[in-house]
C-alpha cells in the first residue's frame, strides 16, 4: 500500500506579498464632458453660449461621478472655459480631471497610490499582480514599481504561481 503524500501549497506558504493594484480602483461612474458640443458651428467657443449652457444644465446629474473635461474638436478653447465647467461640477462630482477618461483613470490611481505607506514593503519579496477585473493603467504599474524598487528585496510581475522576475536586490 503506497503512502499518501500530503499536498503542500508552496505559494500559500511562501513569504511573497501580492500587491494588487485592483484594490486601488475607485468605484463610480466615469463621465466625459466634451466641449465640442458647445462650439458654435463646430469651431468657436462663445463665452455667452457657454455661460448659458452652464446656467441651464442640470449639474446635479454629475453627483458622485468621476468626470473628465476635454474638447475633442480641433478648436482653441480658452482655459477659463474649463475652469467655468469645473466650478459648475465641483459641488457634485466626486473627482474632476482635465483630459480624457484614460487620463482621469491615471489620476485616480495616482492619487490612491500617493496614500500608500510604501515603507511597509521594505525587504519584502513582492509580486505585483498582473490580472485584474478592472482596467489598471500602465502608469499605475510604473509608479508602483518606482516606489517599491528602492525598498523591496525582489519584485515580480504576474501571479504568485507564474511570475516574471523584475528586480532582485544584490546581497552584500
Backbone as ProteinMPNN parsed JSONL, in Angstrom:
{"seq_chain_A": "XXXXXXXXXXXXXXXXXXXXXXXXXXXXXXXXXXXXXXXXXXXXXXXXXXXXXXXXXXXXXXXXXXXXXXXXXXXXXXXXXXXXXXXXXXXXXXXXXXXXXXXXXXXXXXXXXXXXXXXXXXXXXXXXXXXXXXXXXXXXXXXXXXXXXXXXXXXXXXXXXXXXXXXXXXXX", "coords_chain_A": {"N_chain_A": [[0.847, -1.174, 0.0], [0.67, 2.108, -0.995], [2.129, 4.98, 0.438], [0.313, 7.885, 1.223], [1.08, 11.1, 0.097], [1.19, 14.291, 1.553], [-0.264, 17.119, 0.098], [1.34, 20.086, -0.512], [0.829, 23.501, -0.485], [2.855, 25.507, -1.917], [2.877, 28.134, -2.752], [1.035, 29.473, -1.08], [2.357, 29.187, 1.338], [4.625, 30.666, 1.036], [6.862, 33.518, 1.378], [6.039, 35.577, -0.138], [4.59, 38.697, -1.007], [1.617, 39.844, -2.283], [0.934, 42.508, -4.338], [-1.795, 44.132, -5.196], [-3.084, 45.99, -7.619], [-5.695, 46.397, -8.318], [-7.079, 46.791, -5.987], [-6.893, 49.481, -5.568], [-8.6, 50.759, -7.186], [-10.994, 53.195, -7.793], [-14.32, 53.025, -7.236], [-17.161, 53.939, -9.233], [-19.118, 55.93, -11.532], [-17.685, 56.829, -14.575], [-17.419, 59.761, -16.443], [-17.443, 61.688, -19.413], [-17.1, 65.018, -20.289], [-17.406, 66.762, -23.118], [-16.355, 69.563, -24.653], [-16.709, 70.098, -27.306], [-19.293, 69.88, -28.049], [-20.342, 72.282, -27.367], [-19.498, 74.18, -29.094], [-19.781, 76.852, -31.385], [-20.93, 76.461, -34.604], [-19.277, 74.28, -34.686], [-16.686, 75.13, -34.342], [-15.993, 77.411, -32.827], [-15.798, 78.678, -29.561], [-18.093, 80.414, -27.797], [-18.318, 82.799, -25.279], [-20.77, 83.736, -24.09], [-22.601, 81.764, -24.946], [-21.534, 79.494, -23.677], [-21.774, 80.223, -20.989], [-24.573, 80.384, -20.826], [-25.21, 77.682, -21.297], [-24.079, 76.576, -18.991], [-25.744, 77.705, -17.053], [-28.276, 76.521, -17.599], [-27.874, 73.788, -17.595], [-28.295, 70.698, -15.851], [-26.455, 70.187, -13.315], [-26.475, 68.574, -11.138], [-26.81, 66.046, -12.054], [-24.352, 64.976, -12.222], [-23.649, 64.133, -9.754], [-21.565, 62.539, -7.467], [-20.085, 61.428, -9.523], [-17.234, 60.577, -11.547], [-15.399, 62.727, -13.304], [-14.201, 63.686, -16.485], [-12.95, 66.399, -18.327], [-12.854, 67.718, -21.522], [-11.946, 68.76, -24.895], [-12.641, 67.503, -27.877], [-12.642, 68.442, -30.42], [-10.904, 70.16, -33.033], [-10.176, 72.9, -31.982], [-9.567, 76.125, -30.575], [-9.664, 76.394, -27.228], [-10.343, 78.494, -24.63], [-8.669, 78.641, -21.476], [-10.231, 79.48, -19.308], [-12.743, 78.453, -19.896], [-12.726, 75.714, -19.279], [-12.333, 76.039, -16.607], [-14.718, 77.303, -15.767], [-16.576, 75.228, -16.225], [-15.59, 73.386, -14.397], [-16.094, 74.724, -11.979], [-18.885, 74.646, -11.982], [-19.284, 71.905, -11.785], [-18.059, 71.168, -9.377], [-19.558, 71.174, -6.833], [-20.855, 68.743, -7.018], [-19.539, 66.533, -8.378], [-17.438, 63.683, -7.715], [-14.795, 63.514, -8.439], [-12.744, 65.502, -10.584], [-11.146, 65.939, -13.635], [-8.917, 67.312, -16.036], [-8.876, 66.387, -19.384], [-8.764, 63.187, -21.086], [-10.834, 60.214, -20.526], [-9.063, 58.192, -19.968], [-6.889, 59.6, -18.937], [-8.103, 60.582, -16.646], [-8.508, 58.174, -15.253], [-5.846, 57.432, -14.795], [-5.085, 59.508, -13.079], [-6.761, 59.039, -10.882], [-5.791, 56.558, -9.936], [-3.177, 57.371, -9.404], [-3.569, 59.242, -7.329], [-4.606, 57.513, -5.354], [-2.423, 55.791, -4.954], [-0.581, 57.523, -3.868], [-1.248, 57.594, -1.227], [-0.329, 55.307, -0.063], [1.528, 53.528, 2.374], [4.544, 53.005, 1.739], [6.8, 52.093, 2.988], [6.21, 49.849, 4.455], [6.808, 47.732, 2.846], [9.478, 47.252, 2.857], [12.366, 45.335, 2.328], [10.908, 43.144, 1.417], [9.587, 40.391, -0.516], [7.987, 40.823, -3.422], [5.108, 40.418, -5.416], [3.748, 42.0, -8.05], [0.557, 42.048, -8.884], [-0.792, 40.797, -11.879], [-3.19, 40.175, -13.337], [-6.481, 41.513, -13.539], [-9.768, 42.577, -12.666], [-10.565, 45.04, -13.354], [-9.678, 47.847, -15.438], [-6.461, 48.61, -15.199], [-4.335, 51.295, -15.422], [-1.246, 51.492, -17.295], [0.47, 53.371, -16.246], [0.03, 53.225, -13.507], [1.225, 50.822, -12.803], [3.86, 51.452, -13.422], [4.385, 53.56, -11.587], [4.032, 52.154, -9.195], [6.126, 50.23, -9.268], [8.301, 51.978, -9.319], [8.101, 53.077, -6.771], [8.317, 50.796, -5.14], [10.733, 49.469, -5.816], [13.147, 50.668, -4.649], [12.858, 49.736, -2.06], [12.115, 47.025, -1.849], [13.135, 43.561, -1.517], [12.893, 41.854, -3.624], [11.21, 42.013, -6.783], [8.429, 40.991, -8.654], [6.288, 40.217, -11.428], [2.956, 39.35, -12.192], [1.253, 36.4, -11.347], [1.347, 34.681, -8.223], [1.907, 32.011, -8.704], [3.007, 32.007, -11.197], [5.335, 33.937, -12.309], [7.007, 36.878, -13.588], [10.243, 37.751, -13.249], [11.376, 40.885, -12.061], [13.127, 42.476, -10.576], [15.864, 42.105, -8.364], [17.396, 42.636, -5.354], [20.828, 42.988, -4.912], [22.718, 41.032, -2.725], [24.798, 41.882, 0.037]], "CA_chain_A": [[0.0, 0.0, 0.0], [1.504, 3.305, -1.132], [1.887, 6.014, 1.445], [-0.19, 9.113, 0.629], [1.851, 12.299, 0.414], [0.408, 15.494, 1.768], [-0.029, 18.149, -0.918], [1.706, 21.349, 0.132], [0.662, 24.687, -1.324], [4.075, 26.292, -1.717], [2.562, 29.554, -2.964], [0.397, 29.995, 0.136], [3.283, 29.191, 2.47], [5.825, 31.453, 0.732], [6.924, 34.845, 2.001], [5.673, 36.559, -1.152], [3.477, 39.613, -0.766], [0.972, 40.232, -3.535], [0.487, 43.904, -4.415], [-2.887, 44.072, -6.164], [-3.499, 47.348, -7.976], [-7.158, 46.439, -8.396], [-7.56, 47.295, -4.701], [-6.815, 50.94, -5.567], [-9.601, 51.243, -8.141], [-12.063, 53.966, -7.17], [-15.581, 52.724, -7.917], [-18.003, 55.074, -9.601], [-19.33, 56.165, -12.955], [-16.769, 57.739, -15.261], [-18.182, 60.546, -17.413], [-16.657, 62.641, -20.188], [-17.756, 66.225, -20.793], [-16.655, 67.189, -24.293], [-16.793, 70.913, -25.01], [-17.001, 70.195, -28.744], [-20.748, 70.015, -28.154], [-20.696, 73.665, -27.05], [-18.86, 75.065, -30.075], [-20.602, 77.476, -32.422], [-20.572, 75.927, -35.916], [-18.254, 73.265, -34.512], [-15.332, 75.693, -34.407], [-15.714, 78.559, -31.963], [-16.469, 78.712, -28.26], [-18.515, 81.776, -27.452], [-18.486, 82.897, -23.826], [-22.179, 83.838, -23.721], [-23.219, 80.452, -25.145], [-21.059, 78.593, -22.624], [-22.406, 80.639, -19.719], [-25.981, 79.965, -20.914], [-25.189, 76.235, -21.106], [-23.806, 76.31, -17.57], [-26.938, 78.088, -16.289], [-29.434, 75.647, -17.814], [-27.527, 72.378, -17.426], [-28.547, 70.115, -14.527], [-25.157, 69.689, -12.854], [-26.687, 67.542, -10.117], [-26.719, 64.75, -12.735], [-22.961, 64.524, -12.061], [-23.422, 63.824, -8.341], [-20.728, 61.372, -7.176], [-19.466, 60.908, -10.739], [-15.825, 60.868, -11.787], [-15.61, 63.464, -14.544], [-13.094, 64.207, -17.291], [-13.38, 67.504, -19.173], [-11.948, 67.849, -22.664], [-12.544, 69.182, -26.155], [-12.087, 66.62, -28.898], [-12.599, 69.156, -31.698], [-9.69, 70.938, -33.294], [-10.569, 74.288, -31.737], [-8.859, 76.767, -29.468], [-10.572, 76.555, -26.089], [-9.65, 79.246, -23.581], [-8.553, 77.956, -20.188], [-11.34, 79.84, -18.429], [-13.909, 77.619, -20.203], [-12.596, 74.511, -18.447], [-12.476, 76.476, -15.213], [-16.148, 77.519, -15.514], [-17.207, 73.907, -16.131], [-15.146, 72.812, -13.122], [-16.836, 75.402, -10.898], [-20.257, 74.126, -12.005], [-19.248, 70.493, -11.371], [-17.428, 70.955, -8.072], [-20.45, 70.773, -5.733], [-21.488, 67.451, -7.268], [-18.665, 65.451, -8.827], [-16.502, 63.106, -6.753], [-13.465, 63.881, -8.937], [-12.76, 66.219, -11.859], [-9.801, 65.971, -14.231], [-8.841, 67.783, -17.412], [-8.33, 65.4, -20.317], [-9.557, 62.019, -21.48], [-11.2, 59.266, -19.476], [-7.832, 57.473, -19.627], [-6.117, 60.474, -18.039], [-8.843, 60.573, -15.381], [-8.204, 56.912, -14.568], [-4.457, 57.532, -14.332], [-5.068, 60.423, -11.932], [-7.412, 58.37, -9.75], [-4.83, 55.595, -9.405], [-2.046, 58.127, -8.859], [-3.998, 59.771, -6.028], [-4.72, 56.394, -4.412], [-1.079, 55.269, -4.657], [0.115, 58.508, -3.024], [-1.637, 57.356, 0.171], [0.242, 54.038, 0.393], [2.727, 53.532, 3.223], [5.452, 52.14, 0.981], [7.826, 51.582, 3.904], [5.801, 48.523, 4.924], [7.294, 46.721, 1.909], [10.939, 47.184, 2.928], [12.977, 43.995, 2.367], [9.91, 42.117, 1.1], [9.509, 39.801, -1.852], [6.676, 41.315, -3.838], [4.553, 40.139, -6.73], [2.751, 42.966, -8.49], [-0.436, 41.204, -9.549], [-0.976, 41.164, -13.277], [-4.577, 40.063, -13.793], [-7.38, 42.377, -12.801], [-11.131, 42.684, -13.2], [-10.715, 46.429, -13.797], [-8.591, 48.303, -16.297], [-5.435, 49.329, -14.442], [-3.449, 51.941, -16.393], [0.181, 51.163, -17.235], [1.129, 54.356, -15.378], [-0.069, 52.764, -12.115], [2.266, 49.809, -12.643], [5.147, 52.163, -13.431], [4.528, 54.256, -10.306], [4.168, 51.13, -8.155], [7.478, 49.676, -9.311], [9.224, 53.048, -8.938], [8.019, 53.22, -5.312], [8.717, 49.566, -4.467], [12.08, 49.004, -6.157], [14.18, 51.023, -3.663], [12.572, 49.127, -0.767], [11.886, 45.581, -1.897], [14.229, 42.615, -1.742], [12.696, 41.424, -5.007], [9.939, 42.371, -7.41], [7.993, 40.136, -9.745], [5.014, 40.607, -12.013], [2.111, 38.232, -12.603], [0.556, 35.718, -10.264], [2.335, 34.008, -7.377], [2.257, 30.706, -9.288], [3.648, 32.204, -12.505], [5.787, 35.325, -12.251], [8.109, 37.391, -14.396], [11.141, 38.485, -12.35], [11.648, 42.256, -12.471], [14.23, 43.085, -9.837], [16.314, 41.432, -7.147], [18.487, 43.392, -4.74], [22.064, 42.215, -4.708], [23.057, 40.925, -1.297], [26.166, 42.206, 0.4]], "C_chain_A": [[0.897, 1.243, 0.0], [1.106, 4.338, -0.092], [1.432, 7.289, 0.738], [0.655, 10.286, 1.074], [0.909, 13.481, 0.562], [0.763, 16.509, 0.686], [0.204, 19.467, -0.201], [1.561, 22.478, -0.872], [1.847, 25.608, -1.054], [3.826, 27.785, -1.901], [1.987, 30.164, -1.682], [1.373, 30.083, 1.295], [4.547, 30.016, 2.204], [5.75, 32.819, 1.417], [6.581, 35.949, 1.009], [4.499, 37.415, -0.695], [2.914, 39.987, -2.127], [0.482, 41.665, -3.418], [-0.526, 43.963, -5.551], [-3.408, 45.477, -6.448], [-5.011, 47.484, -8.092], [-7.764, 46.997, -7.099], [-7.58, 48.823, -4.636], [-7.787, 51.574, -6.558], [-10.701, 51.97, -7.385], [-13.363, 53.671, -7.908], [-16.362, 53.997, -8.214], [-18.096, 55.218, -11.104], [-18.324, 57.179, -13.47], [-17.544, 58.43, -16.38], [-17.245, 61.534, -18.103], [-17.543, 63.807, -20.586], [-16.86, 66.749, -21.907], [-17.185, 68.552, -24.748], [-17.039, 71.086, -26.503], [-18.496, 70.396, -28.971], [-21.22, 71.444, -27.888], [-20.111, 74.664, -28.049], [-19.883, 75.589, -31.084], [-20.059, 77.031, -33.776], [-19.405, 74.939, -35.839], [-16.835, 73.78, -34.459], [-14.999, 76.699, -33.322], [-16.483, 78.42, -30.653], [-16.804, 80.161, -27.946], [-18.853, 81.803, -25.962], [-19.953, 82.92, -23.421], [-22.879, 82.482, -23.854], [-22.808, 79.46, -24.046], [-21.706, 78.943, -21.293], [-23.891, 80.256, -19.698], [-26.1, 78.455, -20.685], [-24.994, 75.889, -19.633], [-25.033, 76.628, -16.719], [-28.063, 77.066, -16.416], [-29.134, 74.158, -17.596], [-27.804, 71.918, -16.004], [-27.256, 69.448, -14.036], [-25.302, 68.637, -11.767], [-26.665, 66.139, -10.737], [-25.314, 64.158, -12.604], [-22.62, 64.189, -10.609], [-22.677, 62.493, -8.204], [-20.104, 60.725, -8.418], [-17.992, 61.308, -10.771], [-15.774, 61.444, -13.201], [-14.292, 63.902, -15.178], [-13.677, 65.29, -18.189], [-12.355, 67.652, -20.292], [-12.66, 68.563, -23.798], [-11.874, 68.367, -27.245], [-12.034, 67.275, -30.277], [-11.29, 69.925, -31.818], [-10.058, 72.415, -33.207], [-9.746, 74.831, -30.573], [-9.884, 77.037, -28.373], [-9.819, 77.337, -25.015], [-9.701, 78.503, -22.243], [-9.737, 78.25, -19.283], [-12.582, 78.986, -18.685], [-13.887, 76.343, -19.356], [-12.786, 74.867, -16.969], [-13.95, 76.69, -14.862], [-16.893, 76.186, -15.377], [-16.846, 73.251, -14.797], [-15.916, 73.415, -11.952], [-18.273, 74.875, -10.836], [-20.317, 72.689, -11.48], [-18.884, 70.289, -9.904], [-18.393, 70.57, -6.948], [-20.998, 69.345, -5.854], [-20.513, 66.309, -7.53], [-17.735, 64.983, -7.715], [-15.062, 63.457, -7.13], [-13.628, 64.546, -10.296], [-11.325, 66.28, -12.363], [-9.902, 66.531, -15.639], [-8.24, 66.677, -18.27], [-9.304, 64.27, -20.577], [-9.968, 61.183, -20.271], [-9.983, 58.454, -19.039], [-6.98, 58.3, -18.666], [-6.786, 60.554, -16.66], [-8.493, 59.322, -14.585], [-6.78, 56.931, -14.012], [-4.363, 58.394, -13.083], [-5.683, 59.773, -10.698], [-6.472, 57.348, -9.113], [-3.648, 56.313, -8.764], [-2.388, 58.675, -7.471], [-4.064, 58.663, -4.975], [-3.337, 55.883, -4.003], [-0.263, 56.24, -3.808], [-0.169, 58.269, -1.535], [-1.038, 56.074, 0.755], [1.447, 54.285, 1.294], [3.699, 52.532, 2.607], [6.491, 51.482, 1.883], [7.484, 50.176, 4.405], [6.326, 47.393, 4.033], [8.819, 46.574, 1.928], [11.391, 45.74, 3.125], [11.999, 42.853, 2.07], [10.094, 41.595, -0.317], [8.089, 40.07, -2.34], [6.339, 40.874, -5.253], [3.516, 41.221, -7.013], [1.783, 42.181, -9.37], [-0.729, 41.722, -10.949], [-2.42, 41.151, -13.741], [-5.484, 40.911, -12.911], [-8.748, 42.379, -13.464], [-11.414, 44.097, -13.691], [-9.514, 46.801, -14.658], [-7.627, 49.154, -15.465], [-4.489, 49.97, -15.458], [-1.987, 51.54, -16.195], [0.924, 52.123, -16.309], [1.079, 53.938, -13.911], [0.977, 51.687, -11.834], [3.644, 50.458, -12.575], [5.386, 52.852, -12.089], [4.762, 53.253, -9.172], [5.59, 50.578, -8.115], [8.507, 50.733, -8.909], [9.24, 53.247, -7.42], [8.572, 51.986, -4.589], [10.188, 49.197, -4.668], [13.154, 49.433, -5.152], [14.026, 50.299, -2.323], [12.6, 47.597, -0.784], [13.169, 44.781, -2.048], [14.135, 42.081, -3.166], [11.305, 41.842, -5.466], [9.675, 41.417, -8.559], [6.657, 40.654, -10.242], [4.254, 39.343, -12.406], [1.295, 37.713, -11.444], [1.606, 34.936, -9.483], [2.787, 32.675, -7.965], [2.997, 30.826, -10.616], [4.076, 33.665, -12.617], [6.885, 35.607, -13.264], [9.004, 38.163, -13.432], [11.428, 39.876, -12.917], [12.934, 42.8, -11.856], [14.579, 42.218, -8.646], [17.504, 42.212, -6.621], [19.688, 42.476, -4.554], [22.383, 42.191, -3.219], [24.526, 41.269, -1.11], [26.562, 43.44, -0.199]], "O_chain_A": [[1.757, 1.411, 0.864], [-0.071, 4.539, 0.21], [2.066, 7.733, -0.219], [0.923, 10.46, 2.263], [-0.041, 13.644, -0.205], [1.937, 16.733, 0.392], [-0.614, 19.91, 0.606], [2.105, 22.417, -1.975], [1.847, 26.382, -0.097], [4.492, 28.609, -1.273], [2.405, 31.241, -1.256], [1.238, 30.959, 2.149], [5.441, 30.064, 3.048], [4.714, 33.211, 1.955], [6.806, 37.127, 1.287], [3.549, 36.927, -0.084], [3.654, 40.399, -3.02], [-0.287, 41.998, -2.516], [-0.164, 43.857, -6.723], [-4.089, 46.077, -5.617], [-5.544, 48.587, -7.974], [-8.836, 47.603, -7.121], [-8.212, 49.398, -3.749], [-7.788, 52.791, -6.742], [-11.277, 51.425, -6.444], [-13.502, 54.026, -9.079], [-16.227, 55.003, -7.517], [-17.266, 54.698, -11.851], [-18.134, 58.244, -12.883], [-18.235, 57.78, -17.165], [-16.376, 62.136, -17.472], [-18.617, 63.61, -21.156], [-15.712, 67.128, -21.675], [-18.333, 68.665, -25.177], [-17.534, 72.132, -26.922], [-18.91, 71.004, -29.958], [-22.375, 71.776, -28.156], [-20.228, 75.873, -27.851], [-20.738, 74.846, -31.566], [-18.874, 77.203, -34.064], [-18.646, 74.78, -36.795], [-15.882, 73.003, -34.519], [-13.838, 76.827, -32.935], [-17.668, 78.088, -30.646], [-15.924, 81.015, -27.843], [-19.576, 80.944, -25.456], [-20.349, 82.2, -22.504], [-23.656, 82.094, -22.982], [-23.631, 78.688, -23.553], [-22.136, 78.057, -20.555], [-24.408, 79.848, -18.657], [-26.988, 78.004, -19.962], [-25.67, 75.01, -19.099], [-25.332, 75.904, -15.769], [-28.739, 76.774, -15.429], [-30.057, 73.361, -17.43], [-27.572, 72.664, -15.053], [-27.01, 68.275, -14.32], [-24.363, 67.888, -11.498], [-26.516, 65.15, -10.018], [-25.116, 62.968, -12.85], [-21.454, 63.986, -10.269], [-23.094, 61.468, -8.743], [-19.643, 59.586, -8.352], [-17.572, 62.255, -10.105], [-16.064, 60.748, -14.175], [-13.396, 64.414, -14.507], [-14.762, 65.126, -18.746], [-11.15, 67.706, -20.047], [-13.83, 68.928, -23.68], [-10.681, 68.522, -27.505], [-11.443, 66.718, -31.202], [-10.665, 70.286, -30.82], [-10.229, 73.089, -34.223], [-9.293, 74.082, -29.707], [-10.836, 77.795, -28.557], [-8.773, 76.892, -24.542], [-10.679, 77.819, -21.939], [-10.2, 77.365, -18.564], [-13.397, 78.809, -17.78], [-14.905, 75.947, -18.788], [-13.331, 74.083, -16.193], [-14.388, 76.303, -13.779], [-17.747, 76.041, -14.503], [-17.694, 72.638, -14.149], [-16.339, 72.7, -11.044], [-18.814, 74.681, -9.747], [-21.278, 72.304, -10.815], [-19.351, 69.345, -9.268], [-18.055, 69.687, -6.159], [-21.543, 68.807, -4.891], [-20.657, 65.229, -6.957], [-17.298, 65.775, -6.88], [-14.217, 63.67, -6.26], [-14.528, 64.205, -11.064], [-10.406, 66.627, -11.62], [-10.865, 66.255, -16.354], [-7.212, 66.099, -17.917], [-10.503, 64.382, -20.322], [-9.512, 61.413, -19.151], [-9.879, 58.071, -17.874], [-6.42, 57.771, -17.706], [-6.106, 60.588, -15.635], [-8.215, 59.398, -13.388], [-6.543, 56.493, -12.886], [-3.647, 58.055, -12.14], [-5.176, 59.942, -9.589], [-6.367, 57.28, -7.889], [-3.172, 55.908, -7.704], [-1.58, 58.578, -6.547], [-3.63, 58.854, -3.839], [-3.11, 55.577, -2.832], [0.653, 55.82, -3.101], [0.604, 58.706, -0.682], [-1.222, 55.789, 1.939], [2.28, 55.146, 1.011], [3.666, 51.344, 2.93], [7.004, 50.412, 1.554], [8.38, 49.402, 4.74], [6.292, 46.228, 4.426], [9.384, 45.853, 1.106], [10.868, 45.019, 3.975], [12.257, 41.709, 2.446], [10.667, 42.255, -1.183], [7.116, 39.603, -1.747], [7.167, 40.946, -6.161], [2.523, 41.34, -6.297], [2.139, 41.713, -10.451], [-0.892, 42.923, -11.169], [-2.832, 42.047, -14.478], [-5.283, 41.014, -11.701], [-8.863, 42.204, -14.677], [-12.411, 44.322, -14.377], [-8.471, 46.151, -14.607], [-7.95, 50.278, -15.08], [-3.899, 49.263, -16.274], [-1.549, 51.281, -15.074], [1.896, 51.736, -15.661], [1.99, 54.26, -13.148], [1.55, 51.646, -10.745], [4.489, 50.062, -11.772], [6.471, 52.74, -11.518], [5.595, 53.484, -8.296], [6.188, 50.473, -7.044], [9.483, 50.415, -8.23], [10.286, 53.554, -6.849], [9.218, 52.113, -3.549], [10.815, 48.659, -3.755], [14.016, 48.616, -4.824], [14.971, 50.255, -1.536], [13.06, 46.965, 0.168], [14.152, 45.249, -2.622], [15.149, 41.879, -3.834], [10.374, 42.001, -4.676], [10.572, 41.08, -9.333], [5.982, 41.429, -9.564], [4.847, 38.381, -12.895], [0.723, 38.476, -10.665], [2.644, 34.571, -10.034], [3.924, 32.255, -7.75], [3.554, 29.843, -11.104], [3.274, 34.527, -12.978], [7.585, 34.708, -13.728], [8.554, 39.149, -12.848], [11.691, 40.024, -14.111], [13.719, 43.484, -12.513], [13.697, 41.66, -7.994], [18.489, 42.427, -7.328], [19.564, 41.339, -4.097], [22.322, 43.219, -2.543], [25.371, 40.992, -1.962], [27.694, 43.885, -0.007]]}, "name": "protein", "num_of_chains": 1, "seq": "XXXXXXXXXXXXXXXXXXXXXXXXXXXXXXXXXXXXXXXXXXXXXXXXXXXXXXXXXXXXXXXXXXXXXXXXXXXXXXXXXXXXXXXXXXXXXXXXXXXXXXXXXXXXXXXXXXXXXXXXXXXXXXXXXXXXXXXXXXXXXXXXXXXXXXXXXXXXXXXXXXXXXXXXXXXX"}
